[in-house]
């Protein structure tokens, strides 16, 4: 009887320990998630030092929480600590190979370092995940990266696919407009660029291309409108300087 009681007590202790371990793991994961989200918020506000602290704390609290390492990869990449960034992204993917967000971020990091072929692998792995919410972004990044390699044909295919998936990706439309303009396909260029120019946030590059396309079409009203926006929104930009110099 005593042996039975001892055995029962041991089983009870094991069960309790397992429950406590599970609760501790869930609690640490939740704390890591909170600090990772804080880090992401600080990173978005360009408060890099504080973001780094939050991501490091998240990884310390739960060393198996993949998003924390994704955040560390972004921060180290921004700080140009490339070896640390590469290691952090790889750690994140080791923990969560299906994370399309991490693969997209890692691909962007690799592209910025001219590791173009490696970056395309990451972007294409990202879009394989049927649960990825923004696959158009990965296709757009892949297309933009291939432009560095002068692989215009494949870049164009990726950028077009990005727009098909997410028509609001104005940067993809801009890149396609640049390609069309370089070929003298001005009408196609205007069609690609139009949604961006009609949005609330065209970039200086978009407005400058809009000005050139309007000039080529003899559309003085549009040219004047884009020029006014360029001077107001980006008065110190290179594009505004070109405009003022009569280019």
C-alpha positions in Angstrom: 0.0 0.0 0.0 2.8 2.3 0.9 4.5 1.6 -2.4 1.3 2.4 -4.2 1.0 5.7 -2.3 4.6 6.7 -3.1 4.1 5.8 -6.7 0.8 7.8 -6.9 2.5 10.8 -5.2 5.4 10.7 -7.8 2.9 10.6 -10.6 1.1 13.6 -9.1 4.3 15.5 -8.7 5.3 14.8 -12.3 1.9 15.9 -13.6 2.1 19.1 -11.5 5.6 19.8 -12.7 4.5 19.3 -16.3 1.6 21.7 -15.8 3.8 24.3 -14.2 6.4 24.0 -17.0 3.7 24.4 -19.7 2.3 27.5 -17.8 5.7 28.9 -17.5 6.4 28.5 -21.2 3.1 30.0 -22.2 3.7 32.9 -19.8 7.3 33.5 -21.1 6.0 33.4 -24.7 3.4 36.0 -23.9 6.0 38.3 -22.3 8.3 37.8 -25.2 5.4 38.6 -27.6 4.7 41.9 -25.7 8.3 43.0 -25.8 8.6 42.0 -29.5 5.6 44.1 -30.4 7.1 47.0 -28.4 10.3 46.6 -30.2 8.5 46.6 -33.6 6.7 49.9 -32.6 10.0 51.5 -31.6 11.6 50.3 -34.8 8.9 51.8 -36.9 9.5 55.1 -35.1 13.2 54.8 -35.9 14.0 54.5 -32.2 16.6 51.9 -32.9 18.4 51.7 -29.6 15.2 51.2 -27.6 13.9 48.7 -30.2 17.1 46.7 -29.8 16.7 46.5 -26.0 13.1 45.2 -26.4 14.0 42.6 -29.0 17.0 41.4 -26.9 14.8 41.2 -23.8 12.2 39.2 -25.7 14.9 36.7 -26.8 16.2 36.4 -23.3 12.7 35.8 -21.8 11.9 33.1 -24.4 14.9 32.0 -26.5 12.6 30.0 -28.8 10.4 32.9 -29.8 11.2 33.4 -33.5 9.7 36.9 -34.0 12.2 38.3 -31.5 15.1 37.2 -33.7 13.4 38.6 -36.8 13.3 41.9 -35.0 16.9 41.6 -34.1 17.8 40.9 -37.7 16.0 44.1 -38.7 17.8 46.2 -36.1 21.2 44.8 -36.7 20.7 45.3 -40.4 19.9 48.9 -39.8 23.0 49.3 -37.7 25.1 47.6 -40.5 26.1 44.8 -38.1 25.7 42.4 -41.0 27.0 39.2 -39.3 24.7 39.7 -36.3 21.8 40.4 -38.6 22.4 37.4 -40.8 22.7 35.1 -37.7 19.5 36.6 -36.2 17.5 36.0 -39.4 18.8 32.5 -39.7 17.9 31.8 -36.0 14.4 33.0 -36.6 14.0 30.8 -39.6 15.5 27.8 -37.8 12.8 28.3 -35.1 10.0 29.0 -37.6 10.8 28.1 -41.2 7.4 29.0 -42.5 7.5 32.6 -41.4 6.9 34.5 -44.6 7.5 37.8 -42.8 11.0 36.7 -41.7 11.8 35.4 -45.2 10.7 38.7 -46.8 12.8 40.7 -44.3 15.8 38.5 -44.7 15.4 38.7 -48.5 15.4 42.5 -48.3 18.5 42.4 -46.1 20.3 40.1 -48.6 19.3 42.3 -51.6 20.6 45.4 -49.9 24.0 43.6 -49.6 23.9 42.6 -53.3 23.4 39.0 -52.4 20.7 39.0 -55.0 20.3 35.3 -55.9 20.1 34.4 -52.2 17.5 37.1 -51.7 15.3 35.8 -54.5 15.3 32.4 -52.8 13.9 33.9 -49.6 11.2 35.9 -51.4 10.0 32.9 -53.3 10.0 30.8 -50.1 7.9 33.6 -48.5 5.2 33.4 -51.2 4.9 29.6 -51.0 3.0 30.0 -47.7 -0.7 30.1 -48.5 -1.4 31.9 -45.2 1.0 34.8 -46.1 -1.2 37.9 -46.0 0.9 40.1 -48.3 2.5 38.0 -50.9 2.5 40.9 -53.3 5.1 42.6 -51.2 7.5 39.7 -51.6 7.0 39.7 -55.3 7.5 43.4 -55.5 10.7 43.1 -53.5 11.9 40.3 -55.7 11.2 42.3 -58.8 12.9 45.4 -57.4 15.9 43.4 -56.4 16.3 41.8 -59.9 16.4 45.3 -61.4 19.8 45.7 -59.6 20.9 42.7 -61.6 19.5 44.2 -64.8 17.2 41.1 -65.2 14.4 43.3 -66.6 12.3 40.5 -68.0 12.0 38.5 -64.8 11.7 41.7 -62.7 8.8 42.8 -64.8 7.0 39.5 -64.3 7.4 39.7 -60.5 6.3 43.3 -60.4 3.2 42.7 -62.5 2.3 39.7 -60.3 2.7 41.9 -57.3 0.2 44.4 -58.7 -2.3 41.6 -59.6 -2.2 40.4 -56.0 -2.1 43.8 -54.3 -3.1 46.7 -56.7 -2.3 49.3 -53.9 1.4 48.5 -54.1 2.2 51.8 -55.8 6.0 51.2 -55.7 5.5 48.2 -57.9 3.5 50.4 -60.3 6.2 53.0 -60.3 8.9 50.5 -61.1 6.9 49.2 -64.0 6.3 52.7 -65.2 10.1 53.3 -65.1 10.6 50.2 -67.2 7.9 51.2 -69.7 9.3 54.8 -69.9 12.8 53.5 -70.7 11.3 51.6 -73.7 9.4 54.7 -74.9 6.1 53.1 -74.0 4.7 56.3 -72.5 1.0 55.4 -72.4 1.8 52.2 -70.5 4.0 54.1 -68.2 1.3 56.6 -67.4 -1.2 53.8 -66.8 1.2 52.2 -64.3 2.0 55.4 -62.5 -1.5 56.9 -62.4 -2.7 55.1 -59.2 0.3 56.3 -57.3 0.0 59.9 -58.5 -3.7 59.9 -57.5 -2.9 58.6 -54.0 -2.3 60.7 -50.9 1.4 59.8 -50.8 3.3 59.9 -54.1 7.0 59.9 -53.6 9.4 62.5 -55.1 10.5 59.9 -57.6 6.9 59.3 -58.7 6.1 63.0 -59.0 9.2 63.6 -61.1 8.4 60.8 -63.5 4.8 62.1 -63.6 6.2 65.5 -64.6 8.3 64.0 -67.4 5.4 61.9 -68.7 3.1 64.9 -68.6 5.6 67.0 -70.6 6.0 64.2 -73.2 2.2 64.1 -73.6 1.9 67.9 -73.7 -0.4 67.8 -70.6 0.5 71.2 -69.1 -2.1 71.0 -66.4 -0.9 67.7 -65.0 2.7 68.8 -65.3 1.9 72.0 -63.3 0.0 69.9 -60.7 2.8 67.4 -60.1 5.4 70.2 -60.0 3.4 72.0 -57.4 3.2 68.9 -55.3 6.9 68.2 -55.6 7.8 71.7 -54.5 5.4 71.6 -51.5 6.0 68.1 -50.3 9.7 67.6 -51.1 11.2 71.1 -51.3 14.7 69.9 -50.5 14.7 66.8 -52.7 17.0 66.2 -55.7 14.0 66.1 -57.9 12.8 69.5 -56.7 16.3 70.9 -57.4 16.2 69.5 -60.9 12.8 71.1 -61.4 14.1 74.5 -60.2 17.1 74.3 -62.4 14.8 73.9 -65.5 15.3 70.2 -66.1 
